[in-house]
Amino acid sequence: MSCEIITANGRQKQVIKLMNQTCTCGKFQEIRISCSHAIVACMSHSIDYEQFVSDYYKLDRTIQCYAYTFQPLGHPDYWPAADGLPLVPDISRTRKKERLRSSRIRNEMDWRMGHNKKTCMSKESSR
């Protein structure tokens, strides 16, 4: 069964093939959960979309994952000796000791005239 879904903004058209579990957005086949387009296609044909969710995401699989007991590691003094050569870090790839740059994306609110840390009005109201 193949369906075409046009998004709300009307600019994109997605083709969903429910039997192949594919969608042109790529999410359906990539993460194995019904994407929003597949859910709409299922709803329009009165099909339960949960049947297209991979077993990987089901509760039984999660319970199986945590069924085993984990043995905690003891103190490093009691660990067995390592076989082979010791690991040595690559000096050329280590980070320099400097102030990290902010990865924050600035917008127009950051560039308002006369607004900075010292003149921030929200600081005074929170005190």
Chimera marker file (.cmm) of the C-alpha trace (Angstrom):
<marker_set name="trace">
<marker id="1" x="0.000" y="0.000" z="0.000" r="1" g="1" b="0" radius="0.5"/>
<marker id="2" x="1.453" y="3.348" z="-1.029" r="1" g="1" b="0" radius="0.5"/>
<marker id="3" x="0.261" y="6.774" z="0.134" r="1" g="1" b="0" radius="0.5"/>
<marker id="4" x="1.223" y="10.359" z="-0.560" r="1" g="1" b="0" radius="0.5"/>
<marker id="5" x="1.092" y="12.835" z="2.313" r="1" g="1" b="0" radius="0.5"/>
<marker id="6" x="1.399" y="16.590" z="1.756" r="1" g="1" b="0" radius="0.5"/>
<marker id="7" x="2.783" y="18.424" z="4.788" r="1" g="1" b="0" radius="0.5"/>
<marker id="8" x="0.909" y="21.221" z="6.552" r="1" g="1" b="0" radius="0.5"/>
<marker id="9" x="2.914" y="23.982" z="4.893" r="1" g="1" b="0" radius="0.5"/>
<marker id="10" x="2.126" y="22.424" z="1.500" r="1" g="1" b="0" radius="0.5"/>
<marker id="11" x="5.729" y="22.531" z="0.300" r="1" g="1" b="0" radius="0.5"/>
<marker id="12" x="6.718" y="18.897" z="0.775" r="1" g="1" b="0" radius="0.5"/>
<marker id="13" x="5.186" y="15.663" z="-0.418" r="1" g="1" b="0" radius="0.5"/>
<marker id="14" x="6.127" y="12.398" z="1.320" r="1" g="1" b="0" radius="0.5"/>
<marker id="15" x="5.538" y="8.983" z="-0.209" r="1" g="1" b="0" radius="0.5"/>
<marker id="16" x="4.905" y="6.212" z="2.319" r="1" g="1" b="0" radius="0.5"/>
<marker id="17" x="5.014" y="2.517" z="1.466" r="1" g="1" b="0" radius="0.5"/>
<marker id="18" x="3.563" y="0.780" z="4.510" r="1" g="1" b="0" radius="0.5"/>
<marker id="19" x="4.255" y="-2.782" z="3.376" r="1" g="1" b="0" radius="0.5"/>
<marker id="20" x="7.949" y="-1.961" z="2.780" r="1" g="1" b="0" radius="0.5"/>
<marker id="21" x="8.035" y="0.266" z="5.882" r="1" g="1" b="0" radius="0.5"/>
<marker id="22" x="9.611" y="3.146" z="3.967" r="1" g="1" b="0" radius="0.5"/>
<marker id="23" x="8.988" y="6.865" z="3.726" r="1" g="1" b="0" radius="0.5"/>
<marker id="24" x="10.753" y="9.463" z="1.612" r="1" g="1" b="0" radius="0.5"/>
<marker id="25" x="11.606" y="11.425" z="4.778" r="1" g="1" b="0" radius="0.5"/>
<marker id="26" x="13.873" y="8.507" z="5.756" r="1" g="1" b="0" radius="0.5"/>
<marker id="27" x="12.857" y="8.354" z="9.432" r="1" g="1" b="0" radius="0.5"/>
<marker id="28" x="10.595" y="5.327" z="9.066" r="1" g="1" b="0" radius="0.5"/>
<marker id="29" x="13.372" y="3.060" z="7.786" r="1" g="1" b="0" radius="0.5"/>
<marker id="30" x="16.170" y="4.694" z="9.785" r="1" g="1" b="0" radius="0.5"/>
<marker id="31" x="14.839" y="4.439" z="13.341" r="1" g="1" b="0" radius="0.5"/>
<marker id="32" x="12.236" y="1.690" z="12.764" r="1" g="1" b="0" radius="0.5"/>
<marker id="33" x="9.425" y="3.681" z="14.374" r="1" g="1" b="0" radius="0.5"/>
<marker id="34" x="6.477" y="5.015" z="12.390" r="1" g="1" b="0" radius="0.5"/>
<marker id="35" x="7.209" y="8.600" z="11.353" r="1" g="1" b="0" radius="0.5"/>
<marker id="36" x="4.433" y="11.194" z="11.487" r="1" g="1" b="0" radius="0.5"/>
<marker id="37" x="3.680" y="10.649" z="7.794" r="1" g="1" b="0" radius="0.5"/>
<marker id="38" x="3.272" y="6.886" z="8.291" r="1" g="1" b="0" radius="0.5"/>
<marker id="39" x="0.982" y="7.480" z="11.278" r="1" g="1" b="0" radius="0.5"/>
<marker id="40" x="-1.235" y="9.763" z="9.172" r="1" g="1" b="0" radius="0.5"/>
<marker id="41" x="-1.304" y="7.161" z="6.388" r="1" g="1" b="0" radius="0.5"/>
<marker id="42" x="-2.277" y="4.448" z="8.888" r="1" g="1" b="0" radius="0.5"/>
<marker id="43" x="-4.993" y="6.606" z="10.423" r="1" g="1" b="0" radius="0.5"/>
<marker id="44" x="-6.484" y="7.422" z="7.017" r="1" g="1" b="0" radius="0.5"/>
<marker id="45" x="-6.740" y="3.677" z="6.227" r="1" g="1" b="0" radius="0.5"/>
<marker id="46" x="-7.815" y="2.619" z="9.777" r="1" g="1" b="0" radius="0.5"/>
<marker id="47" x="-4.621" y="0.629" z="10.355" r="1" g="1" b="0" radius="0.5"/>
<marker id="48" x="-2.924" y="0.323" z="13.754" r="1" g="1" b="0" radius="0.5"/>
<marker id="49" x="0.426" y="2.109" z="13.357" r="1" g="1" b="0" radius="0.5"/>
<marker id="50" x="1.945" y="0.274" z="16.348" r="1" g="1" b="0" radius="0.5"/>
<marker id="51" x="2.346" y="-2.860" z="14.232" r="1" g="1" b="0" radius="0.5"/>
<marker id="52" x="5.076" y="-1.028" z="12.294" r="1" g="1" b="0" radius="0.5"/>
<marker id="53" x="7.187" y="-0.307" z="15.404" r="1" g="1" b="0" radius="0.5"/>
<marker id="54" x="10.301" y="-2.487" z="15.587" r="1" g="1" b="0" radius="0.5"/>
<marker id="55" x="10.496" y="-5.145" z="18.311" r="1" g="1" b="0" radius="0.5"/>
<marker id="56" x="13.623" y="-3.352" z="19.489" r="1" g="1" b="0" radius="0.5"/>
<marker id="57" x="11.445" y="-0.643" z="21.099" r="1" g="1" b="0" radius="0.5"/>
<marker id="58" x="8.893" y="-2.931" z="22.729" r="1" g="1" b="0" radius="0.5"/>
<marker id="59" x="8.679" y="-3.486" z="26.485" r="1" g="1" b="0" radius="0.5"/>
<marker id="60" x="9.617" y="-7.166" z="26.274" r="1" g="1" b="0" radius="0.5"/>
<marker id="61" x="12.952" y="-6.300" z="24.683" r="1" g="1" b="0" radius="0.5"/>
<marker id="62" x="13.700" y="-3.686" z="27.360" r="1" g="1" b="0" radius="0.5"/>
<marker id="63" x="12.921" y="-6.186" z="30.106" r="1" g="1" b="0" radius="0.5"/>
<marker id="64" x="15.230" y="-8.731" z="28.447" r="1" g="1" b="0" radius="0.5"/>
<marker id="65" x="18.011" y="-6.156" z="28.381" r="1" g="1" b="0" radius="0.5"/>
<marker id="66" x="17.839" y="-5.598" z="32.139" r="1" g="1" b="0" radius="0.5"/>
<marker id="67" x="17.170" y="-9.250" z="33.078" r="1" g="1" b="0" radius="0.5"/>
<marker id="68" x="20.863" y="-9.985" z="33.567" r="1" g="1" b="0" radius="0.5"/>
<marker id="69" x="22.708" y="-9.003" z="36.719" r="1" g="1" b="0" radius="0.5"/>
<marker id="70" x="25.684" y="-6.721" z="36.429" r="1" g="1" b="0" radius="0.5"/>
<marker id="71" x="28.737" y="-7.464" z="38.526" r="1" g="1" b="0" radius="0.5"/>
<marker id="72" x="30.213" y="-4.237" z="39.911" r="1" g="1" b="0" radius="0.5"/>
<marker id="73" x="33.907" y="-3.586" z="39.397" r="1" g="1" b="0" radius="0.5"/>
<marker id="74" x="35.983" y="-3.711" z="42.517" r="1" g="1" b="0" radius="0.5"/>
<marker id="75" x="38.766" y="-1.381" z="43.550" r="1" g="1" b="0" radius="0.5"/>
<marker id="76" x="41.428" y="-0.917" z="40.807" r="1" g="1" b="0" radius="0.5"/>
<marker id="77" x="44.037" y="-2.538" z="43.057" r="1" g="1" b="0" radius="0.5"/>
<marker id="78" x="42.229" y="-5.865" z="42.625" r="1" g="1" b="0" radius="0.5"/>
<marker id="79" x="41.953" y="-5.721" z="38.828" r="1" g="1" b="0" radius="0.5"/>
<marker id="80" x="44.040" y="-8.202" z="36.822" r="1" g="1" b="0" radius="0.5"/>
<marker id="81" x="47.154" y="-6.879" z="35.121" r="1" g="1" b="0" radius="0.5"/>
<marker id="82" x="46.607" y="-5.552" z="31.601" r="1" g="1" b="0" radius="0.5"/>
<marker id="83" x="48.001" y="-7.555" z="28.707" r="1" g="1" b="0" radius="0.5"/>
<marker id="84" x="49.907" y="-5.782" z="25.943" r="1" g="1" b="0" radius="0.5"/>
<marker id="85" x="51.316" y="-2.299" z="25.642" r="1" g="1" b="0" radius="0.5"/>
<marker id="86" x="50.054" y="0.568" z="27.822" r="1" g="1" b="0" radius="0.5"/>
<marker id="87" x="47.812" y="3.134" z="26.152" r="1" g="1" b="0" radius="0.5"/>
<marker id="88" x="49.543" y="6.436" z="25.452" r="1" g="1" b="0" radius="0.5"/>
<marker id="89" x="47.481" y="9.487" z="24.418" r="1" g="1" b="0" radius="0.5"/>
<marker id="90" x="48.309" y="11.280" z="21.167" r="1" g="1" b="0" radius="0.5"/>
<marker id="91" x="49.786" y="14.588" z="22.326" r="1" g="1" b="0" radius="0.5"/>
<marker id="92" x="48.933" y="16.347" z="19.049" r="1" g="1" b="0" radius="0.5"/>
<marker id="93" x="45.209" y="15.719" z="19.647" r="1" g="1" b="0" radius="0.5"/>
<marker id="94" x="44.996" y="16.930" z="23.244" r="1" g="1" b="0" radius="0.5"/>
<marker id="95" x="43.077" y="20.109" z="23.918" r="1" g="1" b="0" radius="0.5"/>
<marker id="96" x="45.023" y="23.214" z="24.883" r="1" g="1" b="0" radius="0.5"/>
<marker id="97" x="44.331" y="24.811" z="28.258" r="1" g="1" b="0" radius="0.5"/>
<marker id="98" x="42.337" y="27.801" z="27.121" r="1" g="1" b="0" radius="0.5"/>
<marker id="99" x="38.896" y="29.206" z="27.598" r="1" g="1" b="0" radius="0.5"/>
<marker id="100" x="36.304" y="27.293" z="25.590" r="1" g="1" b="0" radius="0.5"/>
<marker id="101" x="34.375" y="29.231" z="22.996" r="1" g="1" b="0" radius="0.5"/>
<marker id="102" x="30.634" y="29.340" z="23.357" r="1" g="1" b="0" radius="0.5"/>
<marker id="103" x="28.726" y="27.300" z="20.806" r="1" g="1" b="0" radius="0.5"/>
<marker id="104" x="25.600" y="29.351" z="21.469" r="1" g="1" b="0" radius="0.5"/>
<marker id="105" x="23.984" y="30.841" z="18.385" r="1" g="1" b="0" radius="0.5"/>
<marker id="106" x="23.447" y="34.559" z="18.816" r="1" g="1" b="0" radius="0.5"/>
<marker id="107" x="20.240" y="36.235" z="17.685" r="1" g="1" b="0" radius="0.5"/>
<marker id="108" x="18.832" y="39.759" z="17.492" r="1" g="1" b="0" radius="0.5"/>
<marker id="109" x="18.026" y="39.802" z="21.229" r="1" g="1" b="0" radius="0.5"/>
<marker id="110" x="21.747" y="39.614" z="21.983" r="1" g="1" b="0" radius="0.5"/>
<marker id="111" x="22.500" y="42.749" z="19.986" r="1" g="1" b="0" radius="0.5"/>
<marker id="112" x="19.996" y="45.147" z="21.568" r="1" g="1" b="0" radius="0.5"/>
<marker id="113" x="21.459" y="48.584" z="22.171" r="1" g="1" b="0" radius="0.5"/>
<marker id="114" x="22.513" y="49.179" z="25.764" r="1" g="1" b="0" radius="0.5"/>
<marker id="115" x="21.750" y="45.650" z="26.936" r="1" g="1" b="0" radius="0.5"/>
<marker id="116" x="24.583" y="43.733" z="28.546" r="1" g="1" b="0" radius="0.5"/>
<marker id="117" x="25.397" y="41.908" z="31.790" r="1" g="1" b="0" radius="0.5"/>
<marker id="118" x="25.814" y="45.104" z="33.794" r="1" g="1" b="0" radius="0.5"/>
<marker id="119" x="22.594" y="46.746" z="32.599" r="1" g="1" b="0" radius="0.5"/>
<marker id="120" x="20.422" y="43.600" z="32.548" r="1" g="1" b="0" radius="0.5"/>
<marker id="121" x="16.980" y="44.380" z="33.969" r="1" g="1" b="0" radius="0.5"/>
<marker id="122" x="16.057" y="40.747" z="34.614" r="1" g="1" b="0" radius="0.5"/>
<marker id="123" x="18.915" y="40.392" z="37.137" r="1" g="1" b="0" radius="0.5"/>
<marker id="124" x="17.481" y="43.148" z="39.325" r="1" g="1" b="0" radius="0.5"/>
<marker id="125" x="13.954" y="41.729" z="39.231" r="1" g="1" b="0" radius="0.5"/>
<marker id="126" x="15.134" y="38.272" z="40.309" r="1" g="1" b="0" radius="0.5"/>
<marker id="127" x="16.856" y="39.551" z="43.469" r="1" g="1" b="0" radius="0.5"/>
<link id1="1" id2="2" r="1" g="1" b="0" radius="0.2"/>
<link id1="2" id2="3" r="1" g="1" b="0" radius="0.2"/>
<link id1="3" id2="4" r="1" g="1" b="0" radius="0.2"/>
<link id1="4" id2="5" r="1" g="1" b="0" radius="0.2"/>
<link id1="5" id2="6" r="1" g="1" b="0" radius="0.2"/>
<link id1="6" id2="7" r="1" g="1" b="0" radius="0.2"/>
<link id1="7" id2="8" r="1" g="1" b="0" radius="0.2"/>
<link id1="8" id2="9" r="1" g="1" b="0" radius="0.2"/>
<link id1="9" id2="10" r="1" g="1" b="0" radius="0.2"/>
<link id1="10" id2="11" r="1" g="1" b="0" radius="0.2"/>
<link id1="11" id2="12" r="1" g="1" b="0" radius="0.2"/>
<link id1="12" id2="13" r="1" g="1" b="0" radius="0.2"/>
<link id1="13" id2="14" r="1" g="1" b="0" radius="0.2"/>
<link id1="14" id2="15" r="1" g="1" b="0" radius="0.2"/>
<link id1="15" id2="16" r="1" g="1" b="0" radius="0.2"/>
<link id1="16" id2="17" r="1" g="1" b="0" radius="0.2"/>
<link id1="17" id2="18" r="1" g="1" b="0" radius="0.2"/>
<link id1="18" id2="19" r="1" g="1" b="0" radius="0.2"/>
<link id1="19" id2="20" r="1" g="1" b="0" radius="0.2"/>
<link id1="20" id2="21" r="1" g="1" b="0" radius="0.2"/>
<link id1="21" id2="22" r="1" g="1" b="0" radius="0.2"/>
<link id1="22" id2="23" r="1" g="1" b="0" radius="0.2"/>
<link id1="23" id2="24" r="1" g="1" b="0" radius="0.2"/>
<link id1="24" id2="25" r="1" g="1" b="0" radius="0.2"/>
<link id1="25" id2="26" r="1" g="1" b="0" radius="0.2"/>
<link id1="26" id2="27" r="1" g="1" b="0" radius="0.2"/>
<link id1="27" id2="28" r="1" g="1" b="0" radius="0.2"/>
<link id1="28" id2="29" r="1" g="1" b="0" radius="0.2"/>
<link id1="29" id2="30" r="1" g="1" b="0" radius="0.2"/>
<link id1="30" id2="31" r="1" g="1" b="0" radius="0.2"/>
<link id1="31" id2="32" r="1" g="1" b="0" radius="0.2"/>
<link id1="32" id2="33" r="1" g="1" b="0" radius="0.2"/>
<link id1="33" id2="34" r="1" g="1" b="0" radius="0.2"/>
<link id1="34" id2="35" r="1" g="1" b="0" radius="0.2"/>
<link id1="35" id2="36" r="1" g="1" b="0" radius="0.2"/>
<link id1="36" id2="37" r="1" g="1" b="0" radius="0.2"/>
<link id1="37" id2="38" r="1" g="1" b="0" radius="0.2"/>
<link id1="38" id2="39" r="1" g="1" b="0" radius="0.2"/>
<link id1="39" id2="40" r="1" g="1" b="0" radius="0.2"/>
<link id1="40" id2="41" r="1" g="1" b="0" radius="0.2"/>
<link id1="41" id2="42" r="1" g="1" b="0" radius="0.2"/>
<link id1="42" id2="43" r="1" g="1" b="0" radius="0.2"/>
<link id1="43" id2="44" r="1" g="1" b="0" radius="0.2"/>
<link id1="44" id2="45" r="1" g="1" b="0" radius="0.2"/>
<link id1="45" id2="46" r="1" g="1" b="0" radius="0.2"/>
<link id1="46" id2="47" r="1" g="1" b="0" radius="0.2"/>
<link id1="47" id2="48" r="1" g="1" b="0" radius="0.2"/>
<link id1="48" id2="49" r="1" g="1" b="0" radius="0.2"/>
<link id1="49" id2="50" r="1" g="1" b="0" radius="0.2"/>
<link id1="50" id2="51" r="1" g="1" b="0" radius="0.2"/>
<link id1="51" id2="52" r="1" g="1" b="0" radius="0.2"/>
<link id1="52" id2="53" r="1" g="1" b="0" radius="0.2"/>
<link id1="53" id2="54" r="1" g="1" b="0" radius="0.2"/>
<link id1="54" id2="55" r="1" g="1" b="0" radius="0.2"/>
<link id1="55" id2="56" r="1" g="1" b="0" radius="0.2"/>
<link id1="56" id2="57" r="1" g="1" b="0" radius="0.2"/>
<link id1="57" id2="58" r="1" g="1" b="0" radius="0.2"/>
<link id1="58" id2="59" r="1" g="1" b="0" radius="0.2"/>
<link id1="59" id2="60" r="1" g="1" b="0" radius="0.2"/>
<link id1="60" id2="61" r="1" g="1" b="0" radius="0.2"/>
<link id1="61" id2="62" r="1" g="1" b="0" radius="0.2"/>
<link id1="62" id2="63" r="1" g="1" b="0" radius="0.2"/>
<link id1="63" id2="64" r="1" g="1" b="0" radius="0.2"/>
<link id1="64" id2="65" r="1" g="1" b="0" radius="0.2"/>
<link id1="65" id2="66" r="1" g="1" b="0" radius="0.2"/>
<link id1="66" id2="67" r="1" g="1" b="0" radius="0.2"/>
<link id1="67" id2="68" r="1" g="1" b="0" radius="0.2"/>
<link id1="68" id2="69" r="1" g="1" b="0" radius="0.2"/>
<link id1="69" id2="70" r="1" g="1" b="0" radius="0.2"/>
<link id1="70" id2="71" r="1" g="1" b="0" radius="0.2"/>
<link id1="71" id2="72" r="1" g="1" b="0" radius="0.2"/>
<link id1="72" id2="73" r="1" g="1" b="0" radius="0.2"/>
<link id1="73" id2="74" r="1" g="1" b="0" radius="0.2"/>
<link id1="74" id2="75" r="1" g="1" b="0" radius="0.2"/>
<link id1="75" id2="76" r="1" g="1" b="0" radius="0.2"/>
<link id1="76" id2="77" r="1" g="1" b="0" radius="0.2"/>
<link id1="77" id2="78" r="1" g="1" b="0" radius="0.2"/>
<link id1="78" id2="79" r="1" g="1" b="0" radius="0.2"/>
<link id1="79" id2="80" r="1" g="1" b="0" radius="0.2"/>
<link id1="80" id2="81" r="1" g="1" b="0" radius="0.2"/>
<link id1="81" id2="82" r="1" g="1" b="0" radius="0.2"/>
<link id1="82" id2="83" r="1" g="1" b="0" radius="0.2"/>
<link id1="83" id2="84" r="1" g="1" b="0" radius="0.2"/>
<link id1="84" id2="85" r="1" g="1" b="0" radius="0.2"/>
<link id1="85" id2="86" r="1" g="1" b="0" radius="0.2"/>
<link id1="86" id2="87" r="1" g="1" b="0" radius="0.2"/>
<link id1="87" id2="88" r="1" g="1" b="0" radius="0.2"/>
<link id1="88" id2="89" r="1" g="1" b="0" radius="0.2"/>
<link id1="89" id2="90" r="1" g="1" b="0" radius="0.2"/>
<link id1="90" id2="91" r="1" g="1" b="0" radius="0.2"/>
<link id1="91" id2="92" r="1" g="1" b="0" radius="0.2"/>
<link id1="92" id2="93" r="1" g="1" b="0" radius="0.2"/>
<link id1="93" id2="94" r="1" g="1" b="0" radius="0.2"/>
<link id1="94" id2="95" r="1" g="1" b="0" radius="0.2"/>
<link id1="95" id2="96" r="1" g="1" b="0" radius="0.2"/>
<link id1="96" id2="97" r="1" g="1" b="0" radius="0.2"/>
<link id1="97" id2="98" r="1" g="1" b="0" radius="0.2"/>
<link id1="98" id2="99" r="1" g="1" b="0" radius="0.2"/>
<link id1="99" id2="100" r="1" g="1" b="0" radius="0.2"/>
<link id1="100" id2="101" r="1" g="1" b="0" radius="0.2"/>
<link id1="101" id2="102" r="1" g="1" b="0" radius="0.2"/>
<link id1="102" id2="103" r="1" g="1" b="0" radius="0.2"/>
<link id1="103" id2="104" r="1" g="1" b="0" radius="0.2"/>
<link id1="104" id2="105" r="1" g="1" b="0" radius="0.2"/>
<link id1="105" id2="106" r="1" g="1" b="0" radius="0.2"/>
<link id1="106" id2="107" r="1" g="1" b="0" radius="0.2"/>
<link id1="107" id2="108" r="1" g="1" b="0" radius="0.2"/>
<link id1="108" id2="109" r="1" g="1" b="0" radius="0.2"/>
<link id1="109" id2="110" r="1" g="1" b="0" radius="0.2"/>
<link id1="110" id2="111" r="1" g="1" b="0" radius="0.2"/>
<link id1="111" id2="112" r="1" g="1" b="0" radius="0.2"/>
<link id1="112" id2="113" r="1" g="1" b="0" radius="0.2"/>
<link id1="113" id2="114" r="1" g="1" b="0" radius="0.2"/>
<link id1="114" id2="115" r="1" g="1" b="0" radius="0.2"/>
<link id1="115" id2="116" r="1" g="1" b="0" radius="0.2"/>
<link id1="116" id2="117" r="1" g="1" b="0" radius="0.2"/>
<link id1="117" id2="118" r="1" g="1" b="0" radius="0.2"/>
<link id1="118" id2="119" r="1" g="1" b="0" radius="0.2"/>
<link id1="119" id2="120" r="1" g="1" b="0" radius="0.2"/>
<link id1="120" id2="121" r="1" g="1" b="0" radius="0.2"/>
<link id1="121" id2="122" r="1" g="1" b="0" radius="0.2"/>
<link id1="122" id2="123" r="1" g="1" b="0" radius="0.2"/>
<link id1="123" id2="124" r="1" g="1" b="0" radius="0.2"/>
<link id1="124" id2="125" r="1" g="1" b="0" radius="0.2"/>
<link id1="125" id2="126" r="1" g="1" b="0" radius="0.2"/>
<link id1="126" id2="127" r="1" g="1" b="0" radius="0.2"/>
</marker_set>
